[in-house]
Amino acid sequence: MAGNSFGQIFRLTSFGESHGPALGGVLDGCPSGLPIDLTAVQADLDRRRPGQSGITTARKEADSFELLSGVFEGRTTGAPIGFIIRNRDERSSDYDAMAGSFRPSHADYTTTAKYGHRDHRGGGRSSARETVCRVFAGAIARQLLATVGVEVGACVSGVGPYQLATADRFFSREEVDANILRCPDETAADQMIRYIEELKSLGDTTGGVITGFVRGIPAGWGEPVFDKLHADLGKAMLSINAVHGFEYGSGFAAAAMKGSEHNDVFTTAKDGRIVTRTNHSGGIQGGISNGMDIRFRVAFKPVATLLKPQETVDTGGNPTVLEAKGRHDPCVVPRAVPIVEAMTCLVLADHYLRHRSSRL
């Protein structure tokens, strides 16, 4: 199976399935001598773990990590950082009745078409459970970025038909985590939570939008051709389970604007830095960071598993009715916030190290 690694210099390779004994990975390319706060790593994992509120899956996983290599006496050694996170609360029997059917809008059919065989227990390798490895690696990347003053954040800015009026600034973790939805607007969050709870009671699900922010990034990170910074961010976000869209800066709205409206005029700040008066570019021009805050939005589809009957076909192509069981999120975005942050950190850490070799 290809495609289990991400990054060029700062590179994560992950392994494991939703209902296997454990998940884990190898994080290579992290410079030696980086002080690692293991408590902060666990804090990032805790924000992603299941069972944290009434609007997430009821599966209970501590998501405690075991560090196998690459850190000694509190600092990275330059060796690959190996880690595992054991599954403790998998209930594979919930999926036995669905083994012979293809769940609508899941990877069941496509995985079978590609490999001829699949792990039906929670989706196996295709499960979002895999993202726990990304959050671990992203937590290390976050600490590397902090050494050069780069901060990464994200928040829920939409659920179903409800959207924040504005989400155009960096929100602190305290602001974001003030409620179970991770939406920094309490009034909007209450509406969104009630909407999720209503759909959950009906056995239905919904999607949402997460807005990501990066501040403190200098001009010059990214490459001008295939490895544009926004292209790598886009790939990172679209690799997350259930993501259906990505836009940065003005995004699709740029198509309706005139050049005179969209151009970000350069000026000089009081501290002498070259900045732009507006930020329609989202902090990236020509695939390279321009020193302004990076802003982007990630759209998540509704969770595909419905706790009510759905028409489908079995593995022989015969019509059948699927009655799903198991523990599932009615909306993924509250737990996806730390995943979006982690993937952003992985992209930026990789481009930071690549940038260091770009000129004398």
N, C-alpha and C positions, 0 to 999 in steps of 0.2 A: 504494500500500500504506500503510494507516494504522498507527498504533501503534509508530512507530520512535523516539518521544521519551518521556523519563521525567523527572518533576519539574516544579514550577511556577516557582520562582525559580532554583534551582540545577538546570539542565536539560540533560540529555544527549540528543543525537540521534545515532544510530549508523547506519552503512551498511556494506555489503560482504557477501560470501558465503564459505562454507567453502573453495571452490576458485577464487575469483576472484583478481585480482592483489593485492588488499589489502583490509583492513578499516580502518575509521576512524570518526571522529566529530567533533562540535562540542559542546563543553561551554560553556554560556552561564550567566551570572549569578554567576560567581565574583567576589567583591569584589577590587578592585585592592589591590596592596601586600602580598599574601600571599607570603612567601618559599616557593619551591618547591624541594624536594630531589629532583632528577631521578633520583639513584641510588636513593632510596627508592621512587620510582614504578616503576623497572625491577625492583626487588626484589619488589614485589607481583606484577608480571607474570610473573616467574620462578617464583613459587609456583603459578601456574595453567598454565604452558606444558606442552605435551605432551612425551612422551619422557623424563620425569624419573625414572622407576623401572620395575621389572619388573612392576608392577601398574597401569601406565597404558598408554595407546596408544603405539605405537612411532613415531608421526609425530614428526619432529624439526623444531621451529620455535623460533627464537631469541626471537621475539616482541619484537624491538627496535622501539621507537617512534620516529617522526619527528615532532617538534614543529613545527607550521606557523605558529602565531600565539598571541597571548595571554599570552606570558611574555617578558619582556625584562630582561636583567641580573639574572636569578635571581628576579624577582618578577612576579606577575600584573599585567597592565595594566588589567584590567577589560573588555578586549575578549574576544570568543569565543575559547576555546582550541581550536584545530584540531589534529588529529593523525591519522596513519595508521600502520598496522602491516602490513607486507607479508607475504604468504604466500610461503614459500620451498620447502616440501616437500609440496606437494599432488600426489596421484597420482590424477588424475581417471579414468584407465583402469580403476581398480579397480571403478568403479561402472557401467561401460558395460553389462555383462551384466545388471545389475539395472534398467536404464532402463525396461524394459517391464513391470515388476512392481511391486506395492505391498508394501513391507516391513511386516510386522506391527508394530503399535504405534508406527510412525513417523508423520511428517506427510505422507508421500507422497500417500495417498488424499485427505486433507482439503485439502491444498494444491491438488491438481488439481481437486477439487470446487469450490473457491472461485475459483481464478484461471483454470482451464482449461488451464494450462501450468505446468510446474515445472522447476526446475534439479535434476536427479537426482544431481549430483556432491556427494556427502556431505550432501545435504539442503539445499544452498543457504542461503537466509536462515534456515531453520529449524534449522540446525546450531548446536550449542553453541560452535562456533568464534566465533560472534558475541560471546560473553561476554568475549572479550579486551578489547573496547571498554569494557565495564562496569568491568572491573578497573582499566583506566587511569584512568577518570573517578573511580572510588572511591578511588584512591590520592590524587588531588587533594583529594577531599572529606575523606579521613582527615587530611590536613595542615591543612585548615581547622578541623576539629573539635578538633585538638590545641591550637589557640590558646585554646580555652575549657575545656581539661582533660577532654575526652570521649575515651574509649578504646573501641575495638571489637575483639572477638575472636571466634573460633569454633573448634570442634574436632569431629572425628569421634567420636560417642558410640555408634554402632551400625553393624554390618554384618551383613546377613542375620539369623540367629538370635542373634547375639552382641551384648550390650549392656553398656555401662559400668554398674557398680553405682550410681554417682553422678557427676553432672557439674554440680554446683550452685555452682561458683565460677568466677571469671575465671581462665583459664589464659593464661600468657604465650606469646608466639610461640615462645620457646625451648623451652618445655615441649611445645607442640603439634608443632613441626617436628623433634622429637627422633627420629622414625621416619618412614618413607615413607608411612604411613597417615594421619598427623596426628591420632593418638589419644594423649592424654596419659598413658594407663595402658599401660605396656609389656607387661604380661602379657596384657591384653585385646587389645592391638594384635597381638601374636604370633598369637593365635588367629584374629583377623580376617584377617590377611595370609595365613595358611595356607589359610583357607577360600576366599579370592579366588583364590589360586594353584591350588587344586584345581579350582574351577569353570572357570578359564581353560584348564586342560589338557583339559577336557571340551568346550570350545567354548561354555560357558554363562556366565552373568553373575549379578550380585546387586545388591541395593539397599542402602540404609543411611540413617543419621540423622546430621544435623549439629546441634549445639547452639550457639546464638549468645549472646553476652554483650555488654552495654554497661555501662560504669561511668563515673562522673563526670558523668552527665547531670543537670542541675538539674530541679526541678519546673517545669512550665509549657509544655513543648514538645508540640505536637499540637493538634488542633482537636476540638471536641465533637460534630460531626455527621458529615458524610460523610468528612472527612479525618482521622478518628481516627488516632493514631500507630500503633496496632496494625493498623489496616486498611491503612494504607500499607505497613507492614512486610510484612503478609500478601500484598498485591499484588506487592511487590518479590520476595518469595521464590517465589511461585507463577508468576512470569514467567520463572524460571530453568528451563532445559531439564531434564526428567525429575523435577521436583518434583511430588509428589502429595499433600503435606499440610503444614500449618503450625499450630502451637499456641504460645501464649505463656503464661507463668506456669504455673498448674496445668492449663491446657488442658482436654482432654476429661475428665480425672480430676475436675474441678470438678463435673461432672454427678452424681457419686456422693457428693458431700460435703454436709454440713449447713451452713447459713449460719453457725452458731456455730463450725464448724470452719474455714470458708473465709475469714471476715472477717479482714483484716489490721488489727490494733489499732494505733492511733497512740500514739507515745510521743516523748519528747524525748531526743536524744542528748546526750552530754557537751559537745559543741561548740555546743549550742543549736539544732541542726537538728531539724525535725520528721521522724521516721522511722516505720517500721512494724516491729513485732516479728517478723512473718513476711512472706513475699513471694509469696503465692499469686497476687497480681495481676500478677506479672511486671514490676513497675516502671511499670505504666500503669493509670490509673483514669479512667473517663469519656473515654477516648481521649487523655488528656493524661498526660505523664510525672509521676510523684510524687516523683522524686528518688532512689528506690531503683534498684538495678541492674536493667536490663532483661534478661530471659531468655526465650529462645524455642527451639523445635525445628523442624527442617525435614526432612521425609521424602522420600527419593529412591527412585524405582522402579528395578528392575533395568534395565540397559542393554538396549535393544530389539534390537540387532544381535547375533545368535548366529552363531558360526562353525560351524554345522552345519545340515543341511537343515531348512527349515520350509515347511509348506504355506501357500499364499496364492493370490491370483488375479492375472492380468495386467491391463493397462489396459482390456482388452475384457471383463473379468469371467470369463475362462476359468480353471479350476483349473490351478495350476502349482506347481512346487517351487522355492523360492528357496534358492540356495546363496551366501550372502553372502561377499564378499571385503572387503579393506581393513584398516585399522588402527584398532582400537577399544578403549576402556577396558572391562575386565571389571567395573569398579565405578567410578562417577564421583565418589564422595565425597572421595577424597584431593585431587583437583584442584578440587572444588567449594567447599572451605573458603574460599579467597580470594574466590570469587565471592559467597558468602553475606556475607562481610565487606564486600565492595565495595558490594553493594546496600544493606546496612545503613547504610553511610557516606553513600550518596547520599540515602537517606530522611532521615537525621538532619541532614545539611547543609542540605537544603531546608527542613526544619522549623525549624532554627536561624535561618535568614534570615527566615522567615515570622514567627517569634516576636518578632524584633526590631521588627516593625512592629505588634505587637498592642496596645500601649498606650504612653502618654507616659511 
